[in-house]
């Protein structure tokens, strides 16, 4: 018996070391496995610093950024339309001024002007003009030798524009060329004033 006991005793320390190593390896494996599982599950342990969270996408439509230092195509079109309006208005103003100067410089051909004035005055009112509420009041028609001036009071510029369009339709070839503008003296009524060529 004592002989067997001496034979087994040298293996006892190695057995203890082996068991300890296995236990340590098992504990290390378990700790590593638990740490990784918690990291995968979003736990408190992280192997690397977490990346910044990606902000959630806004479902609302994003409004385009409009640069105000560069004109857009709409701005360019509006500017072009404005330029064209200014150009046309300048032509109208020059024509009206030329007609008014010609009218003022002419002598009066009484036999022609009297008949023409009555004719033009009779065409200043019509069913269409009344339907458009574009009547002119205090109408005044004055003709000279080739030029005539037709003027009257209007309630508004819109009504005056409508009246002029319909009146020119009524007179037709009697006034082949005409230009008009509005005049208001102080707080007085708004007047439309038409200068027209009535004969060559």
Secondary structure, DSSP 8 states (H G I E B T S, - for coil): -HHHHHHHHHHHHHHHHHHHHHHHHHHHHHHHHHHHHHHHTT-S--SS-----------S-------TTS--HHHHHHHHHHHHHHHHHHHHHHHHHHHHHHHHH----HHHHHHHHHHHHHTS--HHHHHTT---EEEEEEE-SSEEEEEEE-S-HHHHHHHHHHHHHHHGGGGSEEEEEEEE-TTS-EEEEEEEE---
